Amino acid sequence: MRVSFKTIFTDRHPPTEPAIAELKSWCGSFHDLGLTPVYEGSSLGNLSFRPEEGNDSFIITASQLKFKNDLTEDAFVKVHLCDPDRAIVHASGTLEPSSESMLHFEIYRERPEINAIFHGHCDAILERAEALNIPVTREEAPFGSAALVRRVLEILDDNIFIIMRNHGFIALGHDMKSAGKLAIRMHEKCRIDKRR
């Protein structure tokens, strides 16, 4: 899962924000629930939070992590700024930021009230999306692409739970707790509905 942008590192040390401990915990929960499955040796999905309201910088899981349970500090990257037109990400950390960093950046920029974005994968949610009136992107687009960012922004509006067609889901929250609980609630609802 290669990134589709160039990363310019302003610092090669992992970020140290205290709230990373909470993000690690949510990564573990997503792993335990199967919402960040491993595909071709890497754990799918990416989770981020914005340390300061009103600031476009955010902390996100690094690219190509093997598992998302029991992560170390270097598994997180701070993204300071993205230049979508030139496909450049300015970041701090030891690893490449997630391939979906541009998507997170654009959502944070469009929705200043959102401070956490949790992207996961779940077949049950994808299958039940239309029945549950969950917004779904108009077309499928490759992960990490500018096209995927455009598709998501087309339906973003005030929605807090979105499906990327044939890909995965995005849960948004004013904090990590609200984004995480929303994802878990939708996961449980879709699993229960599927059994009926």
C-alpha positions in Angstrom: 0.0 0.0 0.0 2.2 2.8 -1.2 1.5 6.4 -0.5 0.5 8.5 -3.5 2.3 11.6 -2.4 5.8 12.8 -1.4 6.5 13.3 2.3 8.7 16.1 3.4 9.8 15.5 7.0 10.3 18.5 9.2 11.4 16.3 12.1 12.3 12.6 12.2 11.1 12.0 15.8 7.7 10.5 16.5 5.1 12.9 17.9 4.7 13.0 21.7 1.2 14.4 22.3 -0.3 12.7 25.4 -3.6 11.9 23.6 -1.7 9.4 21.4 -2.3 6.9 24.3 -6.0 7.1 23.6 -5.5 6.7 19.9 -3.4 3.6 20.6 -6.3 2.2 22.6 -8.8 2.8 19.8 -6.4 1.2 17.3 -6.4 -1.9 19.6 -10.2 -1.9 19.8 -10.5 -1.7 16.0 -8.0 -4.6 15.7 -9.9 -6.7 18.2 -13.2 -6.1 16.3 -11.6 -7.0 12.9 -12.1 -3.4 11.6 -8.4 -3.1 10.6 -7.9 -6.5 8.9 -4.5 -7.5 7.6 -4.2 -7.7 3.8 -0.9 -8.6 2.0 1.0 -8.2 5.2 -0.3 -4.7 6.2 -3.2 -3.7 8.5 -5.9 -1.8 6.6 -7.5 1.3 7.8 -6.2 4.4 9.5 -7.1 6.5 12.6 -6.3 10.1 13.3 -7.1 12.9 15.7 -6.5 16.6 15.7 -4.6 17.7 18.9 -5.7 21.3 18.7 -9.1 22.5 17.6 -8.9 25.0 14.8 -5.5 23.7 13.6 -5.2 21.6 10.5 -2.4 19.4 11.8 -3.2 15.9 13.0 -1.8 12.7 14.3 -2.4 9.6 12.1 -1.3 6.0 12.1 1.7 5.3 9.9 1.6 3.5 6.5 2.0 -0.2 6.2 1.7 -1.2 9.9 1.5 -5.0 10.3 -1.0 -5.0 13.1 -2.8 -2.2 15.0 -2.8 -3.7 18.4 0.0 -2.9 20.8 1.5 -0.1 18.7 4.7 1.7 19.7 5.2 5.5 19.6 6.9 5.4 16.2 3.7 4.0 14.6 2.2 7.5 14.6 3.0 10.5 12.4 2.1 14.1 12.8 0.9 15.7 9.6 1.4 19.4 9.6 0.2 20.4 6.2 -0.8 18.9 2.9 -0.5 20.3 -0.6 -3.1 18.3 -2.6 -2.3 20.1 -5.9 1.4 19.1 -5.7 0.8 15.8 -3.8 3.1 16.8 -0.9 2.6 16.0 2.8 4.7 17.8 5.5 5.1 15.6 8.5 7.0 14.6 11.6 7.8 11.1 12.5 10.0 8.1 11.7 7.6 6.3 9.2 5.6 7.4 6.2 2.1 8.7 7.2 -0.9 6.7 6.1 -1.8 6.6 2.4 -5.1 8.3 3.3 -3.4 11.4 4.9 -4.7 13.7 2.1 -8.3 12.5 2.8 -8.0 13.2 6.5 -6.5 16.6 5.8 -9.3 17.6 3.5 -12.0 16.4 5.9 -10.5 18.3 8.8 -10.2 21.4 6.6 -13.9 21.1 5.5 -15.2 20.3 9.0 -13.6 22.4 11.7 -15.8 20.8 14.4 -14.4 17.3 13.6 -11.4 16.3 15.7 -11.2 12.5 15.0 -11.4 10.5 11.8 -11.5 6.7 12.1 -11.3 4.7 8.8 -11.9 1.0 9.0 -13.1 -2.0 6.9 -16.1 -4.2 7.5 -18.0 -6.2 4.9 -21.2 -6.2 7.0 -21.3 -2.4 7.1 -20.7 -2.2 3.3 -23.4 -4.7 2.6 -26.0 -2.9 4.9 -25.1 0.6 3.9 -28.1 1.4 1.6 -30.6 -0.4 3.8 -29.5 1.8 6.7 -29.3 5.0 4.7 -25.6 5.4 5.2 -24.2 7.8 2.6 -22.1 6.0 0.0 -19.7 7.6 -2.5 -21.0 7.7 -6.0 -18.1 5.8 -7.6 -15.3 3.5 -6.4 -11.9 5.1 -6.4 -8.4 3.8 -5.6 -7.2 4.2 -2.0 -5.0 7.2 -1.3 -6.0 8.9 -4.6 -7.2 12.4 -5.3 -10.3 10.8 -6.9 -11.2 9.2 -3.6 -10.8 12.5 -1.8 -13.2 14.1 -4.3 -15.7 11.3 -4.0 -15.8 11.7 -0.2 -16.0 15.5 -0.3 -19.0 15.2 -2.7 -21.1 13.6 0.1 -19.4 14.9 3.2 -21.9 17.6 4.1 -22.8 17.2 7.8 -22.5 13.4 7.7 -20.6 11.7 10.5 -20.6 8.2 9.0 -19.7 7.6 5.3 -19.1 4.5 3.1 -16.4 4.7 0.5 -17.9 2.4 -2.2 -16.3 -1.1 -2.3 -13.7 0.1 0.2 -14.5 0.9 3.8 -16.1 3.3 6.2 -15.2 6.6 7.8 -16.5 7.6 11.3 -16.2 11.2 12.3 -16.4 12.7 15.8 -15.8 15.8 17.8 -13.3 13.7 19.7 -11.9 10.1 19.5 -14.5 8.7 21.9 -17.4 9.8 19.7 -15.8 8.6 16.5 -14.8 5.2 18.0 -18.2 4.6 19.6 -20.0 5.5 16.4 -17.9 3.0 14.4 -18.5 0.3 17.0 -22.3 1.0 17.1 -22.6 0.8 13.3 -20.5 -2.4 13.3 -22.8 -4.1 15.9 -25.9 -2.9 14.2 -24.9 -4.2 10.8 -23.8 -7.6 12.3 -27.1 -8.0 14.1 -29.2 -6.9 11.0 -27.2 -9.3 8.9 -28.1 -12.3 11.1 -31.8 -11.6 10.8 
